[in-house]
Amino acid sequence: MRRTPPLIVGAGPAGCAAAIVLARAGLRPVIVDRDAEIPDRLCGGFLSWRTAEQMQELGLDLRDLAAAPVQRLKLISVHHTLDAWLPAPGYAVSRRTLDRALREEAIAAGARLEIDTIRGIDSGAAVGKRRTWTGDGVFLATGKHDVRGLGRPRRSRDPALGLRLRLPNDASRSATLAGVIELHLFERSYAGVVLQEDGSANVCLAVRKSRLASCGGDPRRLLVSLRDDHPLFGNRLGTAWNAARTETIGAVPYGWLAQRTAPGLFRLGDQAAVIPSLAGEGLSIALASGVLAAQVWLEHGADGAATFQRRIAAAASPALRVAAAARMIAERPLTARLSMKLAERVPAALNWLMGASRVAPASLAPRSLAA
């Protein structure tokens, strides 16, 4: 049995999934995270059926978290609405509730949580504000936040920005959204709307920088513009949206895929692959990468980092390509309208798209170091 576990940087889904697997193997991994109190992170809110299966494999039942089943998807453009059944039920649950459950499960299994802000990775050690942390390898699971020196390149000329509102419980909106996730399609942007376990509505937008710039760079002006031009989206916002807090995250590197890594460095979750949010598969990739990293490390130690990175890249790459194509279609009104009409006539096409944007479990089956 390896006595010195890897250091895990980040207590989100990817880091906690890795910690759970390592701890259940008899180790006591250390997770370093900057937040003592669990934040309600901007990204997330909807878990696909694949993510629900992965949570179950980790011993967590989403129904115990009061997560509401989501059976249907509504695609909504200014001219058209398409209502379709999901291939299998997903779930709606806030990131605060999800992350808390995973963190508690990791600690109960034997992991230790330490609070520190990691400033950089140097010679296989994580340099924090409090101290320098070491382990037999480093699992980098910091989500969309980069660590100095390990930033992911932003190559897009018109990058995506994240924008989120949490709207209070409203009886009319709750009745409309019960069992449904809505995807509103706009020019150079889209918004996902889904109820959370407390009855609030999570509204999460991916917006091209140029679209926000056309509104003077002001997220509130952008929302007013979308509300006025898209009546159904305006209906979902309701009358009290302007009092809600607007959260943003800049330059999301959709399509990023880590093909290589430094010796002993395992890049997990969004540090490994960033899938466009309309696919609803980001949390699945996070969990899959955490579990796979722990499995590879248990067999090969820190020397398995390169093999892990190749394998998670190969597993995630097909879903990223499909989701990138879907994003390009969704952000152009003409192609969005034509694709929705096609999906109405050939429902199997939409079912294929929803399935093809998942990470296949078979691609993550244990293999040797030489794989």
VEXMITOR-637796 format. One record per residue (C-alpha): x, y, z; residue number from 1; chain. Coordinates in nm, 2 decimals, padded with zeros to 4 digits. Example, Ala and Ser with C-alpha at 12.3 -4.5 7.8 and 13.67 -1.06 7.14 Angstrom:
REM residues 2
((01.23; -00.45; 00.78); 1; 'A'),
((01.37; -00.11; 00.71); 2; 'A'),
This chain:
REM residues 371
((00.00; 00.00; 00.00); 1; 'A'),
((00.13; 00.34; -00.09); 2; 'A'),
((00.18; 00.54; 00.23); 3; 'A'),
((00.20; 00.90; 00.10); 4; 'A'),
((-00.11; 00.99; -00.10); 5; 'A'),
((-00.12; 01.26; -00.37); 6; 'A'),
((-00.21; 01.62; -00.27); 7; 'A'),
((-00.55; 01.73; -00.39); 8; 'A'),
((-00.59; 02.10; -00.47); 9; 'A'),
((-00.96; 02.19; -00.49); 10; 'A'),
((-01.25; 02.05; -00.29); 11; 'A'),
((-01.51; 02.06; -00.58); 12; 'A'),
((-01.66; 01.75; -00.74); 13; 'A'),
((-01.34; 01.64; -00.91); 14; 'A'),
((-01.12; 01.67; -00.61); 15; 'A'),
((-01.37; 01.52; -00.37); 16; 'A'),
((-01.44; 01.22; -00.60); 17; 'A'),
((-01.06; 01.15; -00.61); 18; 'A'),
((-01.04; 01.18; -00.24); 19; 'A'),
((-01.33; 00.94; -00.18); 20; 'A'),
((-01.17; 00.67; -00.40); 21; 'A'),
((-00.83; 00.72; -00.23); 22; 'A'),
((-00.97; 00.72; 00.12); 23; 'A'),
((-01.17; 00.41; 00.06); 24; 'A'),
((-00.85; 00.24; -00.05); 25; 'A'),
((-00.71; 00.30; 00.30); 26; 'A'),
((-00.52; 00.63; 00.24); 27; 'A'),
((-00.57; 00.97; 00.41); 28; 'A'),
((-00.55; 01.22; 00.13); 29; 'A'),
((-00.52; 01.59; 00.20); 30; 'A'),
((-00.75; 01.83; 00.01); 31; 'A'),
((-00.65; 02.19; 00.01); 32; 'A'),
((-00.92; 02.44; -00.08); 33; 'A'),
((-00.95; 02.82; -00.04); 34; 'A'),
((-01.31; 02.82; 00.09); 35; 'A'),
((-01.40; 02.71; 00.44); 36; 'A'),
((-01.76; 02.79; 00.37); 37; 'A'),
((-01.89; 02.61; 00.06); 38; 'A'),
((-02.00; 02.87; -00.21); 39; 'A'),
((-02.29; 02.82; -00.45); 40; 'A'),
((-02.07; 02.82; -00.76); 41; 'A'),
((-02.18; 02.98; -01.08); 42; 'A'),
((-02.16; 02.67; -01.30); 43; 'A'),
((-02.38; 02.37; -01.24); 44; 'A'),
((-02.73; 02.33; -01.12); 45; 'A'),
((-02.83; 02.05; -01.36); 46; 'A'),
((-02.69; 01.70; -01.34); 47; 'A'),
((-02.73; 01.46; -01.64); 48; 'A'),
((-02.84; 01.10; -01.60); 49; 'A'),
((-02.48; 01.00; -01.64); 50; 'A'),
((-02.37; 01.22; -01.35); 51; 'A'),
((-02.65; 01.08; -01.14); 52; 'A'),
((-02.51; 00.73; -01.21); 53; 'A'),
((-02.16; 00.84; -01.11); 54; 'A'),
((-02.29; 00.99; -00.78); 55; 'A'),
((-02.46; 00.66; -00.71); 56; 'A'),
((-02.13; 00.48; -00.77); 57; 'A'),
((-01.97; 00.70; -00.51); 58; 'A'),
((-02.24; 00.61; -00.26); 59; 'A'),
((-02.44; 00.93; -00.29); 60; 'A'),
((-02.81; 00.92; -00.39); 61; 'A'),
((-02.93; 01.26; -00.53); 62; 'A'),
((-03.27; 01.20; -00.39); 63; 'A'),
((-03.13; 01.22; -00.04); 64; 'A'),
((-03.02; 01.58; -00.14); 65; 'A'),
((-03.38; 01.67; -00.23); 66; 'A'),
((-03.27; 01.70; -00.59); 67; 'A'),
((-03.57; 01.72; -00.82); 68; 'A'),
((-03.59; 01.48; -01.12); 69; 'A'),
((-03.58; 01.65; -01.46); 70; 'A'),
((-03.74; 01.45; -01.74); 71; 'A'),
((-03.78; 01.70; -02.02); 72; 'A'),
((-03.57; 01.95; -02.22); 73; 'A'),
((-03.73; 02.26; -02.38); 74; 'A'),
((-03.53; 02.44; -02.65); 75; 'A'),
((-03.66; 02.79; -02.70); 76; 'A'),
((-03.57; 03.05; -02.96); 77; 'A'),
((-03.75; 03.37; -03.04); 78; 'A'),
((-03.95; 03.20; -03.31); 79; 'A'),
((-03.98; 02.84; -03.20); 80; 'A'),
((-04.01; 02.60; -02.90); 81; 'A'),
((-03.92; 02.24; -02.90); 82; 'A'),
((-04.02; 02.01; -02.61); 83; 'A'),
((-03.83; 01.67; -02.59); 84; 'A'),
((-03.79; 01.40; -02.34); 85; 'A'),
((-03.44; 01.34; -02.20); 86; 'A'),
((-03.30; 01.00; -02.27); 87; 'A'),
((-03.31; 00.94; -01.89); 88; 'A'),
((-03.40; 01.16; -01.60); 89; 'A'),
((-03.15; 01.41; -01.49); 90; 'A'),
((-03.16; 01.61; -01.16); 91; 'A'),
((-03.16; 01.97; -01.05); 92; 'A'),
((-02.96; 02.06; -00.74); 93; 'A'),
((-02.75; 02.36; -00.64); 94; 'A'),
((-02.37; 02.34; -00.64); 95; 'A'),
((-02.36; 02.43; -00.27); 96; 'A'),
((-02.57; 02.13; -00.18); 97; 'A'),
((-02.39; 01.90; -00.42); 98; 'A'),
((-02.04; 02.01; -00.32); 99; 'A'),
((-02.13; 01.99; 00.05); 100; 'A'),
((-02.24; 01.63; 00.01); 101; 'A'),
((-01.93; 01.53; -00.17); 102; 'A'),
((-01.70; 01.71; 00.07); 103; 'A'),
((-01.87; 01.55; 00.37); 104; 'A'),
((-01.85; 01.21; 00.20); 105; 'A'),
((-01.48; 01.25; 00.14); 106; 'A'),
((-01.41; 01.36; 00.50); 107; 'A'),
((-01.62; 01.07; 00.63); 108; 'A'),
((-01.42; 00.83; 00.42); 109; 'A'),
((-01.09; 00.96; 00.57); 110; 'A'),
((-00.98; 01.26; 00.37); 111; 'A'),
((-00.85; 01.57; 00.55); 112; 'A'),
((-00.96; 01.92; 00.45); 113; 'A'),
((-00.72; 02.21; 00.48); 114; 'A'),
((-00.80; 02.57; 00.40); 115; 'A'),
((-00.54; 02.76; 00.21); 116; 'A'),
((-00.51; 02.97; -00.11); 117; 'A'),
((-00.27; 02.80; -00.35); 118; 'A'),
((-00.06; 03.05; -00.53); 119; 'A'),
((00.13; 02.81; -00.76); 120; 'A'),
((00.28; 02.47; -00.82); 121; 'A'),
((00.65; 02.45; -00.79); 122; 'A'),
((00.86; 02.13; -00.83); 123; 'A'),
((00.56; 01.91; -00.75); 124; 'A'),
((00.46; 02.11; -00.45); 125; 'A'),
((00.17; 02.34; -00.40); 126; 'A'),
((00.27; 02.68; -00.27); 127; 'A'),
((00.00; 02.83; -00.05); 128; 'A'),
((-00.05; 03.15; 00.14); 129; 'A'),
((-00.02; 02.96; 00.47); 130; 'A'),
((00.25; 02.70; 00.38); 131; 'A'),
((00.38; 02.47; 00.11); 132; 'A'),
((00.20; 02.14; 00.06); 133; 'A'),
((00.35; 01.82; -00.07); 134; 'A'),
((00.23; 01.47; -00.17); 135; 'A'),
((00.32; 01.19; -00.40); 136; 'A'),
((00.19; 01.38; -00.70); 137; 'A'),
((-00.05; 01.67; -00.72); 138; 'A'),
((-00.42; 01.65; -00.83); 139; 'A'),
((-00.51; 01.99; -00.97); 140; 'A'),
((-00.89; 02.02; -00.93); 141; 'A'),
((-00.94; 02.40; -00.91); 142; 'A'),
((-01.23; 02.41; -01.16); 143; 'A'),
((-01.24; 02.72; -01.38); 144; 'A'),
((-00.99; 02.90; -01.16); 145; 'A'),
((-00.63; 02.87; -01.29); 146; 'A'),
((-00.32; 02.84; -01.07); 147; 'A'),
((-00.03; 03.07; -01.15); 148; 'A'),
((00.20; 02.92; -01.41); 149; 'A'),
((-00.06; 02.65; -01.52); 150; 'A'),
((-00.31; 02.87; -01.69); 151; 'A'),
((-00.51; 02.73; -01.98); 152; 'A'),
((-00.47; 02.93; -02.30); 153; 'A'),
((-00.76; 03.14; -02.42); 154; 'A'),
((-00.73; 03.12; -02.80); 155; 'A'),
((-01.08; 03.23; -02.90); 156; 'A'),
((-01.11; 03.57; -03.06); 157; 'A'),
((-01.46; 03.60; -02.91); 158; 'A'),
((-01.44; 03.41; -02.58); 159; 'A'),
((-01.74; 03.30; -02.37); 160; 'A'),
((-01.82; 03.47; -02.04); 161; 'A'),
((-02.04; 03.31; -01.77); 162; 'A'),
((-02.33; 03.50; -01.61); 163; 'A'),
((-02.56; 03.37; -01.34); 164; 'A'),
((-02.87; 03.48; -01.16); 165; 'A'),
((-03.05; 03.30; -00.88); 166; 'A'),
((-03.42; 03.40; -00.88); 167; 'A'),
((-03.64; 03.36; -00.57); 168; 'A'),
((-03.91; 03.10; -00.54); 169; 'A'),
((-04.21; 03.20; -00.75); 170; 'A'),
((-04.53; 02.98; -00.77); 171; 'A'),
((-04.60; 03.05; -01.14); 172; 'A'),
((-04.24; 02.99; -01.25); 173; 'A'),
((-04.21; 02.68; -01.04); 174; 'A'),
((-04.52; 02.53; -01.20); 175; 'A'),
((-04.38; 02.60; -01.55); 176; 'A'),
((-04.04; 02.46; -01.48); 177; 'A'),
((-04.14; 02.15; -01.28); 178; 'A'),
((-03.95; 01.85; -01.43); 179; 'A'),
((-03.80; 02.07; -01.71); 180; 'A'),
((-03.47; 02.22; -01.80); 181; 'A'),
((-03.50; 02.51; -02.05); 182; 'A'),
((-03.23; 02.61; -02.29); 183; 'A'),
((-03.30; 02.96; -02.44); 184; 'A'),
((-03.11; 03.03; -02.76); 185; 'A'),
((-03.00; 03.38; -02.85); 186; 'A'),
((-02.75; 03.53; -03.09); 187; 'A'),
((-02.40; 03.47; -02.96); 188; 'A'),
((-02.54; 03.34; -02.63); 189; 'A'),
((-02.77; 03.10; -02.46); 190; 'A'),
((-02.92; 03.05; -02.11); 191; 'A'),
((-03.01; 02.75; -01.91); 192; 'A'),
((-03.30; 02.78; -01.67); 193; 'A'),
((-03.38; 02.51; -01.41); 194; 'A'),
((-03.53; 02.49; -01.06); 195; 'A'),
((-03.31; 02.41; -00.76); 196; 'A'),
((-03.40; 02.20; -00.46); 197; 'A'),
((-03.51; 02.50; -00.26); 198; 'A'),
((-03.76; 02.62; -00.53); 199; 'A'),
((-03.53; 02.90; -00.66); 200; 'A'),
((-03.45; 02.92; -01.03); 201; 'A'),
((-03.09; 02.90; -01.15); 202; 'A'),
((-03.04; 03.11; -01.47); 203; 'A'),
((-02.70; 03.05; -01.61); 204; 'A'),
((-02.58; 03.22; -01.94); 205; 'A'),
((-02.29; 03.17; -02.17); 206; 'A'),
((-02.23; 03.50; -02.35); 207; 'A'),
((-01.98; 03.58; -02.62); 208; 'A'),
((-01.77; 03.88; -02.53); 209; 'A'),
((-01.88; 04.07; -02.84); 210; 'A'),
((-02.25; 04.03; -02.74); 211; 'A'),
((-02.18; 04.17; -02.39); 212; 'A'),
((-01.97; 04.45; -02.55); 213; 'A'),
((-02.27; 04.55; -02.77); 214; 'A'),
((-02.45; 04.63; -02.44); 215; 'A'),
((-02.16; 04.84; -02.31); 216; 'A'),
((-02.01; 04.55; -02.12); 217; 'A'),
((-02.30; 04.58; -01.87); 218; 'A'),
((-02.46; 04.24; -01.77); 219; 'A'),
((-02.78; 04.42; -01.66); 220; 'A'),
((-02.82; 04.59; -01.99); 221; 'A'),
((-02.76; 04.26; -02.17); 222; 'A'),
((-03.04; 04.10; -01.96); 223; 'A'),
((-03.28; 04.38; -02.04); 224; 'A'),
((-03.20; 04.34; -02.41); 225; 'A'),
((-03.26; 03.96; -02.39); 226; 'A'),
((-03.58; 04.01; -02.19); 227; 'A'),
((-03.72; 04.26; -02.44); 228; 'A'),
((-03.63; 04.06; -02.75); 229; 'A'),
((-03.72; 03.71; -02.61); 230; 'A'),
((-04.06; 03.72; -02.44); 231; 'A'),
((-04.05; 03.37; -02.30); 232; 'A'),
((-03.71; 03.44; -02.14); 233; 'A'),
((-03.84; 03.76; -02.00); 234; 'A'),
((-04.13; 03.57; -01.85); 235; 'A'),
((-03.89; 03.33; -01.68); 236; 'A'),
((-03.70; 03.63; -01.53); 237; 'A'),
((-04.02; 03.78; -01.40); 238; 'A'),
((-04.04; 04.12; -01.23); 239; 'A'),
((-03.80; 04.07; -00.94); 240; 'A'),
((-03.49; 03.97; -01.14); 241; 'A'),
((-03.33; 04.31; -01.11); 242; 'A'),
((-03.29; 04.27; -00.74); 243; 'A'),
((-03.11; 03.94; -00.78); 244; 'A'),
((-02.73; 03.93; -00.75); 245; 'A'),
((-02.55; 03.89; -01.09); 246; 'A'),
((-02.24; 03.67; -01.08); 247; 'A'),
((-01.99; 03.66; -01.36); 248; 'A'),
((-01.69; 03.46; -01.46); 249; 'A'),
((-01.46; 03.57; -01.75); 250; 'A'),
((-01.31; 03.40; -02.05); 251; 'A'),
((-01.43; 03.04; -02.00); 252; 'A'),
((-01.20; 02.83; -02.23); 253; 'A'),
((-01.47; 02.61; -02.38); 254; 'A'),
((-01.30; 02.33; -02.58); 255; 'A'),
((-00.99; 02.32; -02.37); 256; 'A'),
((-00.84; 01.97; -02.35); 257; 'A'),
((-00.52; 01.89; -02.16); 258; 'A'),
((-00.34; 01.64; -02.38); 259; 'A'),
((-00.02; 01.65; -02.18); 260; 'A'),
((00.09; 01.73; -01.83); 261; 'A'),
((00.40; 01.79; -01.61); 262; 'A'),
((00.55; 01.49; -01.43); 263; 'A'),
((00.34; 01.40; -01.13); 264; 'A'),
((00.06; 01.65; -01.21); 265; 'A'),
((-00.29; 01.52; -01.27); 266; 'A'),
((-00.52; 01.78; -01.42); 267; 'A'),
((-00.89; 01.71; -01.32); 268; 'A'),
((-01.23; 01.85; -01.40); 269; 'A'),
((-01.22; 02.18; -01.59); 270; 'A'),
((-00.84; 02.17; -01.56); 271; 'A'),
((-00.86; 01.86; -01.79); 272; 'A'),
((-01.14; 01.94; -02.02); 273; 'A'),
((-01.40; 02.22; -02.05); 274; 'A'),
((-01.71; 02.12; -02.23); 275; 'A'),
((-01.97; 02.39; -02.34); 276; 'A'),
((-02.22; 02.43; -02.07); 277; 'A'),
((-02.53; 02.36; -02.29); 278; 'A'),
((-02.43; 01.99; -02.29); 279; 'A'),
((-02.48; 01.96; -01.91); 280; 'A'),
((-02.18; 01.73; -01.89); 281; 'A'),
((-01.92; 01.93; -01.70); 282; 'A'),
((-01.99; 01.77; -01.36); 283; 'A'),
((-01.98; 01.43; -01.52); 284; 'A'),
((-01.64; 01.50; -01.66); 285; 'A'),
((-01.53; 01.63; -01.32); 286; 'A'),
((-01.64; 01.31; -01.13); 287; 'A'),
((-01.50; 01.08; -01.40); 288; 'A'),
((-01.16; 01.25; -01.40); 289; 'A'),
((-01.14; 01.24; -01.02); 290; 'A'),
((-01.23; 00.87; -01.00); 291; 'A'),
((-00.99; 00.78; -01.29); 292; 'A'),
((-00.70; 00.98; -01.15); 293; 'A'),
((-00.73; 00.80; -00.82); 294; 'A'),
((-00.75; 00.46; -00.99); 295; 'A'),
((-00.44; 00.53; -01.20); 296; 'A'),
((-00.25; 00.67; -00.90); 297; 'A'),
((-00.34; 00.37; -00.69); 298; 'A'),
((-00.19; 00.14; -00.95); 299; 'A'),
((00.11; 00.35; -01.07); 300; 'A'),
((00.16; 00.64; -00.83); 301; 'A'),
((00.27; 00.98; -00.95); 302; 'A'),
((00.43; 00.81; -01.26); 303; 'A'),
((00.08; 00.76; -01.39); 304; 'A'),
((00.01; 01.13; -01.45); 305; 'A'),
((00.09; 01.13; -01.83); 306; 'A'),
((-00.12; 00.81; -01.88); 307; 'A'),
((-00.41; 00.95; -01.69); 308; 'A'),
((-00.40; 01.27; -01.89); 309; 'A'),
((-00.41; 01.09; -02.22); 310; 'A'),
((-00.69; 00.87; -02.11); 311; 'A'),
((-00.92; 01.14; -01.98); 312; 'A'),
((-00.85; 01.35; -02.29); 313; 'A'),
((-00.94; 01.05; -02.51); 314; 'A'),
((-01.26; 00.98; -02.31); 315; 'A'),
((-01.37; 01.35; -02.31); 316; 'A'),
((-01.27; 01.44; -02.67); 317; 'A'),
((-01.57; 01.30; -02.86); 318; 'A'),
((-01.82; 01.47; -02.63); 319; 'A'),
((-01.63; 01.80; -02.65); 320; 'A'),
((-01.64; 01.79; -03.03); 321; 'A'),
((-02.02; 01.72; -03.04); 322; 'A'),
((-02.09; 01.99; -02.78); 323; 'A'),
((-01.88; 02.25; -02.96); 324; 'A'),
((-02.08; 02.18; -03.28); 325; 'A'),
((-02.40; 02.21; -03.09); 326; 'A'),
((-02.29; 02.54; -02.94); 327; 'A'),
((-02.21; 02.69; -03.28); 328; 'A'),
((-02.55; 02.59; -03.40); 329; 'A'),
((-02.73; 02.72; -03.09); 330; 'A'),
((-02.56; 03.07; -03.10); 331; 'A'),
((-02.67; 03.14; -03.46); 332; 'A'),
((-03.05; 03.21; -03.49); 333; 'A'),
((-03.08; 03.07; -03.84); 334; 'A'),
((-02.90; 02.74; -03.78); 335; 'A'),
((-03.08; 02.71; -03.44); 336; 'A'),
((-03.42; 02.74; -03.60); 337; 'A'),
((-03.34; 02.50; -03.88); 338; 'A'),
((-03.20; 02.24; -03.64); 339; 'A'),
((-03.50; 02.26; -03.41); 340; 'A'),
((-03.73; 02.20; -03.71); 341; 'A'),
((-03.51; 01.90; -03.81); 342; 'A'),
((-03.53; 01.77; -03.45); 343; 'A'),
((-03.91; 01.79; -03.46); 344; 'A'),
((-03.92; 01.58; -03.78); 345; 'A'),
((-03.65; 01.34; -03.68); 346; 'A'),
((-03.65; 01.31; -03.29); 347; 'A'),
((-03.38; 01.05; -03.31); 348; 'A'),
((-03.14; 01.33; -03.42); 349; 'A'),
((-03.18; 01.52; -03.09); 350; 'A'),
((-03.16; 01.19; -02.89); 351; 'A'),
((-02.83; 01.11; -03.07); 352; 'A'),
((-02.70; 01.46; -02.99); 353; 'A'),
((-02.78; 01.43; -02.62); 354; 'A'),
((-02.62; 01.09; -02.60); 355; 'A'),
((-02.31; 01.18; -02.80); 356; 'A'),
((-02.23; 01.47; -02.57); 357; 'A'),
((-02.19; 01.23; -02.27); 358; 'A'),
((-01.86; 01.07; -02.16); 359; 'A'),
((-01.90; 00.70; -02.23); 360; 'A'),
((-01.83; 00.49; -01.91); 361; 'A'),
((-01.66; 00.21; -02.12); 362; 'A'),
((-01.39; 00.46; -02.22); 363; 'A'),
((-01.29; 00.50; -01.85); 364; 'A'),
((-01.25; 00.12; -01.77); 365; 'A'),
((-00.93; 00.04; -01.59); 366; 'A'),
((-00.63; -00.03; -01.81); 367; 'A'),
((-00.26; -00.08; -01.77); 368; 'A'),
((00.00; 00.20; -01.76); 369; 'A'),
((00.10; 00.11; -02.12); 370; 'A'),
((-00.25; 00.19; -02.25); 371; 'A'),
